[in-house]
Amino acid sequence: MYKCAVIFIFAIGFSLAAQAQDERFFRSLFNGEANSEARLEDREKKYSYILHTPMYALDLNDDGKSEYVVYVKKDSEDWLVILDQYKEKLFSYKFETKGFDSALFKVEKKTINSDANILVLHYYEGKTKYINYQSTARIYAMSVDKLKENKMKFSVITGPSFFEEYKSRLGHFHIRNYSVNVLDLNGDKSNELIIKFRQQSTVYTYNGDGHWLTFRQDF
């Protein structure tokens, strides 16, 4: 059975004490001054501010060389950026923001099988109601296919909403519990991703090349 390898906890907010070298690198990256392989697809767009977490080293394809995982805030946009060992961009993904104070707050690396890992992304979508307070969050899964010559292919799917916080008529705040696990349910030596929330369990089976099958069961 394959198990989780690494968990990162991101505070909702940003570390402004990042090293000046990283800060300069990211400003050149997002201003389109870095080399072409490291530029984001929207490099022509101008932002009022760009903040980012430190660069977290993580070996995504188990080749003994660390990549870097970074969460970036560009105005109201939330991005996940993957850099290679030379800090050149490999992949970037923009989350779908629903409200104010959105943030990526937890990342888990999990093994699917010998050919693929995933990053489970816990994303707070933000406050969606203010008078009657309500906020939601959602699971994303980024697949990492291990290719020849230590190359990788990345793909992201949007999972279910797993978190709900709201204020009742009596003024009480409520948070619903959820769980995320990987287990080999059918004995094929490949783990399924299982997300449980409320009375529903959703199972994701990975078939490689960014393709998933989804099953839901209500209790």
C-alpha positions, 0 to 999 in steps of 0.5 A: 500500500502506498502512503502519503509522503509530504504535507505542507501547511500554508498559513492563510496569508503570506510570508513577507520575510522571503529571501530577497533573492527569491523576491527578485526572481519572482518579480522578474518571473511575473514581469516577463524578464526571466527566460522564456521557459520560466514565464507564465502564460499571462506575462503580458498582464499587469498586476498591482501586487504579487505576493508568494510563499517561500519555495518549498522543495519537493521531489515530485517524481521521486528521481532524487531531485527536488522541484519547488512548489510555490503559492502565489497571490496576484491581485485577487488571483490565486496560483500554484506554480511548480519550478524545476531544480533550476527554478525555471517554471514547469507548470502553473495553475490558477484556482477558481476564486469564489469570494474574499480571503481565498487561499491555498492552505494545505498541500499533500503529496500522495503516491498513486502507483509507480508511474504517478504521484498526486498533489492534493490541494486544499483550497479555501474559496473565500467568503461568499456571503457577508450578512449571513456569513458563509464560506466554502473550500474545495479539493483539487488534485494535481497529477504528476505522471512520471515520463522517460528521462525524468520528465513529468506531465502535470494535470489538475482536476477540480474535486468536490467542495469539502468544507462549509462554514456558516453562521446559524440564525442563533449566531453560532458558527458551524464547520463541517468535517471532511477527510482525504485518503488514498487507498488501494480499494481493488487490489490493483496496486494503484491507490484511489483518492477518497474524499468524504464530506457530510454523508457522501464519499467520492472515489477517484481512480487515476488512469494516467495521462490526466484521466480520472474516473469518479464514483460517488456513494451516499450514506 
